[in-house]
Amino acid sequence: MQPEAILIDWDGTLSHSKFWDGQTEFEPATKTRCTDFLFGGDGELARRWMLGEATATEAVGVVAEALALDAAVLLRALRRSCEQMRLVDPGILATVQQLRDHGVHVAIATDNMDTFTNWTVPALQLRQHFDGVISSSERQAFKRHLVDGRSPFFSEYFEQNGINPHRSVLLDDGLHNAAVQQLGMEFVHINQDNPLVRALDALVH
């Protein structure tokens, strides 16, 4: 039975692009220092940013101050890298359109920063290709979060769009997000053995 809604993760699933990829304002080693600072250790700054508790300007300011870098240069390079992010396979959009043509609701569901909705989504015109975009920075909750059997991330979106969780599937590279099965959603793990293109083709056919 074909699901009525397919939710697709962004980072590691729809795209492998990373912050500051391809930017020439600084050496690759500087990019590594920035990402290590942001995502290494306890990752608290990244967590707060993904939950909408910090903006891109604020988060980059913290990174720049800690590493003695120019915050304005770092922010401009970050924005450009986010606007230049790419899909793992351009052909995915045609498959997504096939599903939508058959009445399937296809949306992006991502634990992500404001950079995604502010820069990546408009630059790649993702709202033209998907029925919706759900991001943790706007929902102020991660996909795996459940409160009294309800999802602060998914539940309101499902209610607004008339989606039955038991007829929906999440395609995601993060095994921790299999927690959505507690909502009745199906979970499909995207990895090397089961790439997104294959998983989507299986849902089409």
C-alpha positions, 0 to 999 in steps of 0.5 A, a space after each residue: 500500500 502506497 503511503 499518503 505522505 512521504 517525509 524526507 530528511 535533508 542532511 545525509 539523505 537528500 543532500 550531502 552538502 555541508 556548511 562552508 563547502 566550496 568557499 574560498 575566503 579561508 583555508 580548508 583547515 579553517 572550515 574544519 576548525 569551524 565545524 569541529 567547534 560547532 559540532 564537536 564536544 557537547 554540540 550545545 551551540 549546534 543544538 540550540 541553533 537547530 532548536 531556534 534558540 540562536 540565529 545564524 548571526 548569533 551562532 557564527 558570532 560565537 564561532 568567530 569569537 572563539 576562533 579569532 575569525 571575522 564574523 562578517 566574512 564567516 557569515 557571508 561564506 556560510 550563506 553562500 555555501 547554504 545557497 549552493 547546496 546540492 541534492 544527492 541526485 538531481 533526478 530525485 526531483 522527477 521522482 518526487 513529482 511522480 509521487 505528487 502526481 499520484 496524490 502523495 504528499 511529499 515534504 522535507 523533514 529536517 533537524 536543521 538551522 534557520 540557514 535552511 529555511 532562510 537560504 537553502 530553501 529559496 535558493 534551490 526553490 524547494 517549495 516548488 518541488 515539495 509540498 512542505 518543509 518542516 524544520 526543527 528550528 521553526 518547530 523548536 523540537 527534533 523529529 525524535 521528540 515525543 511528548 505524551 505520545 504526541 510529536 511537537 515536530 510532526 503532529 501539528 503539520 499532520 493535522 493541518 494537512 490531514 495526514 494520518 501518521 499510520 499512512 506516512 513514512 520517514 526516509 532518514 539516514 539517522 537511526 535515532 529518528 526511528 522513534 517516529 515509529 511510536 507515532 505509527 509512522 513507517 521508518 526507512 533507514 537511508 544508507 549506502 545499501 539503501 540510498 534515497 534514489 532506491 528507496 523512492 523508486 520502491 515507493 513509486 513502484 
